[in-house]
Amino acid sequence: MLHIINRSPLSDRALENCLNTASGGDILLIEDAVYAATAGNAFEARLRAAMGKFKINVLRPDLEARGLADRLVEGAAFVDYAGFVELVVANKTCQSWL
Protein backbone atom coordinates (compact mmCIF):
# COMPACT_ATOMS: atom_id res chain seq x y z
CA MET A 1 0.00 0.00 0.00
CA LEU A 2 1.13 3.54 -0.75
CA HIS A 3 0.55 5.98 2.09
CA ILE A 4 0.54 9.62 0.93
CA ILE A 5 1.06 12.34 3.52
CA ASN A 6 1.00 16.05 2.78
CA ARG A 7 1.02 17.76 6.19
CA SER A 8 3.96 18.57 8.41
CA PRO A 9 4.29 16.24 11.41
CA LEU A 10 5.25 19.29 13.44
CA SER A 11 1.71 20.69 13.16
CA ASP A 12 -0.48 17.68 12.25
CA ARG A 13 -0.82 14.03 13.30
CA ALA A 14 -1.38 12.46 9.85
CA LEU A 15 2.10 10.92 9.62
CA GLU A 16 2.03 9.79 13.25
CA ASN A 17 -1.39 8.19 12.70
CA CYS A 18 -0.10 6.41 9.61
CA LEU A 19 2.96 5.07 11.41
CA ASN A 20 0.86 3.90 14.37
CA THR A 21 -1.91 2.31 12.29
CA ALA A 22 -0.50 0.95 9.03
CA SER A 23 1.30 -2.38 8.91
CA GLY A 24 3.88 -1.36 6.30
CA GLY A 25 4.30 -0.34 2.70
CA ASP A 26 5.57 2.74 0.92
CA ILE A 27 5.20 6.21 2.38
CA LEU A 28 5.34 9.23 0.10
CA LEU A 29 5.89 12.58 1.78
CA ILE A 30 4.69 15.54 -0.28
CA GLU A 31 4.05 19.25 0.30
CA ASP A 32 4.76 20.21 3.96
CA ALA A 33 5.16 16.56 5.01
CA VAL A 34 8.67 16.67 3.50
CA TYR A 35 9.82 18.44 6.69
CA ALA A 36 9.59 15.03 8.42
CA ALA A 37 12.43 13.72 6.25
CA THR A 38 14.94 16.45 7.07
CA ALA A 39 17.91 15.86 9.30
CA GLY A 40 17.75 17.62 12.64
CA ASN A 41 14.00 18.06 12.98
CA ALA A 42 11.97 16.90 15.98
CA PHE A 43 10.40 14.02 14.02
CA GLU A 44 13.65 12.58 12.62
CA ALA A 45 14.08 9.80 15.21
CA ARG A 46 10.49 8.62 14.77
CA LEU A 47 10.89 8.51 11.00
CA ARG A 48 14.18 6.60 11.24
CA ALA A 49 12.54 4.06 13.55
CA ALA A 50 9.78 3.51 10.99
CA MET A 51 12.22 2.76 8.16
CA GLY A 52 12.35 -0.93 9.07
CA LYS A 53 8.62 -1.21 8.44
CA PHE A 54 8.12 1.37 5.65
CA LYS A 55 10.03 2.58 2.62
CA ILE A 56 10.16 6.38 2.91
CA ASN A 57 9.96 8.40 -0.32
CA VAL A 58 10.10 12.18 -0.52
CA LEU A 59 8.91 14.30 -3.43
CA ARG A 60 12.08 16.10 -4.45
CA PRO A 61 10.41 19.20 -6.01
CA ASP A 62 8.60 19.87 -2.71
CA LEU A 63 11.81 19.46 -0.70
CA GLU A 64 13.68 21.73 -3.12
CA ALA A 65 10.91 24.35 -3.01
CA ARG A 66 11.51 24.60 0.74
CA GLY A 67 15.30 24.81 0.32
CA LEU A 68 15.85 21.49 2.11
CA ALA A 69 17.13 19.14 -0.60
CA ASP A 70 20.55 18.92 1.08
CA ARG A 71 19.06 17.82 4.42
CA LEU A 72 17.34 14.56 3.43
CA VAL A 73 17.50 11.94 6.20
CA GLU A 74 19.70 8.97 5.35
CA GLY A 75 17.57 6.03 4.29
CA ALA A 76 14.83 8.11 2.64
CA ALA A 77 14.64 8.24 -1.16
CA PHE A 78 14.00 11.16 -3.48
CA VAL A 79 11.30 10.75 -6.13
CA ASP A 80 10.28 13.14 -8.88
CA TYR A 81 6.78 13.40 -10.37
CA ALA A 82 7.43 10.38 -12.61
CA GLY A 83 8.52 8.47 -9.50
CA PHE A 84 5.29 9.51 -7.79
CA VAL A 85 3.35 7.97 -10.68
CA GLU A 86 5.50 4.82 -10.53
CA LEU A 87 4.71 4.43 -6.82
CA VAL A 88 0.99 4.74 -7.51
CA VAL A 89 1.18 2.16 -10.30
CA ALA A 90 3.37 -0.23 -8.25
CA ASN A 91 1.02 -0.26 -5.26
CA LYS A 92 -2.35 -1.97 -5.44
CA THR A 93 -3.95 0.60 -3.15
CA CYS A 94 -3.23 4.18 -2.06
CA GLN A 95 -4.25 5.92 1.14
CA SER A 96 -4.06 9.69 1.57
CA TRP A 97 -3.77 10.51 5.26
CA LEU A 98 -5.69 13.66 6.14
GIQUI-V194528 format. One record per residue. N is the residue number from 0. RES is the residue in one letter. PHI is phi in radians with two decimals (* if undefined). BURIAL is 1 if it has 9 or more other C-alpha atoms within 8 Angstrom, else 0. Layout:
n = {N | N}
res = {RES | RES}
phi = {PHI | PHI}
burial = {BURIAL | BURIAL}
This chain:
n = {0 | 1 | 2 | 3 | 4 | 5 | 6 | 7 | 8 | 9 | 10 | 11 | 12 | 13 | 14 | 15 | 16 | 17 | 18 | 19 | 20 | 21 | 22 | 23 | 24 | 25 | 26 | 27 | 28 | 29 | 30 | 31 | 32 | 33 | 34 | 35 | 36 | 37 | 38 | 39 | 40 | 41 | 42 | 43 | 44 | 45 | 46 | 47 | 48 | 49 | 50 | 51 | 52 | 53 | 54 | 55 | 56 | 57 | 58 | 59 | 60 | 61 | 62 | 63 | 64 | 65 | 66 | 67 | 68 | 69 | 70 | 71 | 72 | 73 | 74 | 75 | 76 | 77 | 78 | 79 | 80 | 81 | 82 | 83 | 84 | 85 | 86 | 87 | 88 | 89 | 90 | 91 | 92 | 93 | 94 | 95 | 96 | 97}
res = {M | L | H | I | I | N | R | S | P | L | S | D | R | A | L | E | N | C | L | N | T | A | S | G | G | D | I | L | L | I | E | D | A | V | Y | A | A | T | A | G | N | A | F | E | A | R | L | R | A | A | M | G | K | F | K | I | N | V | L | R | P | D | L | E | A | R | G | L | A | D | R | L | V | E | G | A | A | F | V | D | Y | A | G | F | V | E | L | V | V | A | N | K | T | C | Q | S | W | L}
phi = {* | -1.73 | -1.82 | -1.89 | -2.19 | -2.15 | -1.97 | -1.11 | -1.24 | -1.43 | -2.33 | -2.63 | -1.77 | -1.01 | -1.16 | -1.05 | -1.09 | -1.07 | -1.11 | -1.42 | -1.85 | -1.29 | -1.66 | 2.58 | 2.07 | -1.70 | -2.00 | -2.05 | -1.68 | -2.25 | 0.87 | -1.27 | -1.15 | -1.09 | -1.01 | -1.09 | -1.72 | -1.81 | -1.12 | 1.61 | -1.55 | -1.16 | -1.73 | -0.98 | -1.09 | -1.14 | -1.17 | -1.07 | -1.12 | -1.39 | -1.16 | -1.32 | -1.81 | -2.23 | -1.66 | -1.67 | -2.11 | -2.23 | -1.25 | -0.98 | -1.03 | -1.26 | -1.18 | -1.15 | -1.08 | -1.72 | 1.23 | -2.08 | -1.05 | -1.52 | -2.05 | -1.10 | -1.11 | -1.06 | 1.80 | -1.55 | -2.06 | -1.30 | -2.35 | -1.71 | -1.11 | -1.14 | -1.15 | -1.03 | -1.09 | -1.06 | -1.12 | -1.10 | -1.19 | -1.26 | -1.80 | -1.12 | -2.35 | -2.24 | -2.26 | -1.61 | -1.61 | -1.92}
burial = {1 | 1 | 1 | 1 | 1 | 1 | 1 | 1 | 1 | 0 | 0 | 0 | 0 | 1 | 1 | 0 | 0 | 1 | 0 | 0 | 0 | 0 | 0 | 0 | 1 | 1 | 1 | 1 | 1 | 1 | 1 | 1 | 1 | 1 | 1 | 1 | 1 | 1 | 0 | 0 | 0 | 0 | 1 | 1 | 0 | 0 | 1 | 0 | 0 | 1 | 1 | 0 | 0 | 1 | 1 | 1 | 1 | 1 | 1 | 1 | 0 | 1 | 1 | 1 | 0 | 0 | 0 | 1 | 1 | 0 | 0 | 1 | 1 | 0 | 0 | 1 | 0 | 0 | 1 | 1 | 0 | 0 | 0 | 1 | 0 | 0 | 1 | 1 | 0 | 0 | 1 | 0 | 0 | 1 | 0 | 0 | 1 | 0}
